[in-house]
Amino acid sequence: DGIRLHLDADWRNYVSNFAFNRGMLPDNVRPEMDAIARGYMDVWTRILKRGQKDGTLARDVDPRTAAAALLSICNGAVSADPDGASAEEVAGRVYRLFMGGVAAG
């Protein structure tokens, strides 16, 4: 659900701008936006830690690195806008990619 919400069509422009254009903001605004980004990363880190605790996710993966990777995949998917797919379809693709990787077998 978190991936789908991150990729929701209503948020795609916001996510894309936040992820890729934040550095172009005026100096007096950037620190606050960076703090928001760190807070969002913290939320995802806690979600992944919870998954590790309940056994859903591998315990040998650093949750902060995994959160950064997941958000990077999501943000890349937003900017790619693959074949006009819905947010739910793209979220499913991102979920499968993140959880299963791309290796065959």
C-alpha positions in Angstrom: 0.0 0.0 0.0 2.8 2.4 0.8 4.4 1.9 -2.6 1.0 2.4 -4.3 0.4 5.6 -2.3 3.9 6.9 -3.2 3.1 6.2 -6.9 -0.5 7.4 -6.9 -1.2 9.5 -10.0 -2.3 12.4 -7.9 1.2 12.5 -6.4 3.3 11.7 -9.4 4.2 15.3 -10.3 4.8 16.2 -6.6 7.0 13.1 -6.1 9.0 13.8 -9.3 9.5 17.4 -8.5 10.4 16.7 -4.9 12.9 14.0 -5.8 14.5 15.6 -8.8 14.2 19.3 -8.5 14.6 20.0 -4.7 18.2 21.2 -5.3 16.9 24.0 -7.4 14.9 25.5 -4.6 16.0 28.8 -3.0 18.6 28.4 -0.2 16.1 29.5 2.5 13.6 26.7 1.5 15.9 23.8 0.9 16.7 22.9 4.6 13.1 22.5 5.4 12.5 20.4 2.3 15.5 18.3 3.1 14.2 17.7 6.7 10.8 16.6 5.2 12.7 14.1 2.9 14.7 12.8 5.9 11.5 12.3 7.8 9.9 10.4 5.0 13.0 8.2 4.8 12.7 7.6 8.5 9.1 6.5 8.0 10.1 3.9 5.4 13.0 2.8 7.5 10.6 2.1 10.4 8.3 0.2 8.1 11.1 -2.0 6.9 12.3 -2.6 10.4 8.9 -3.7 11.4 8.9 -6.2 8.5 12.2 -7.5 9.7 10.9 -7.8 13.3 7.8 -9.8 12.1 9.9 -12.0 9.8 8.4 -10.7 6.5 11.7 -9.2 5.4 15.3 -10.5 5.6 17.0 -9.5 8.9 20.4 -9.2 7.3 19.5 -6.2 5.1 20.2 -2.7 6.4 16.7 -1.1 6.6 17.9 2.5 5.9 19.7 1.3 2.7 16.7 -0.7 1.7 14.4 2.3 2.3 16.7 4.5 0.1 16.7 1.8 -2.6 13.0 1.4 -2.5 12.3 5.1 -2.8 14.9 5.4 -5.6 13.1 2.7 -7.5 9.7 4.4 -6.9 11.0 7.8 -7.9 12.5 6.3 -11.0 9.3 4.6 -11.9 7.4 7.9 -11.5 9.8 9.7 -13.9 9.6 6.8 -16.4 5.8 6.7 -16.5 5.9 3.3 -18.1 3.4 2.7 -20.9 0.7 4.8 -19.2 0.2 2.2 -16.5 -1.9 3.0 -13.5 -0.3 3.8 -10.1 -1.5 0.4 -8.9 0.1 -1.4 -11.9 3.4 0.4 -11.5 3.3 -0.3 -7.7 2.9 -4.0 -8.4 5.9 -3.9 -10.7 8.0 -2.0 -8.2 7.0 -4.4 -5.4 7.9 -7.4 -7.5 11.2 -5.8 -8.5 12.1 -4.7 -4.9 11.0 -7.9 -3.2 12.2 -10.4 -5.9 15.0 -8.6 -7.9 15.5 -9.1 -11.6 17.5 -12.3 -11.6 15.9 -15.3 -13.3 15.1 -18.3 -11.3 
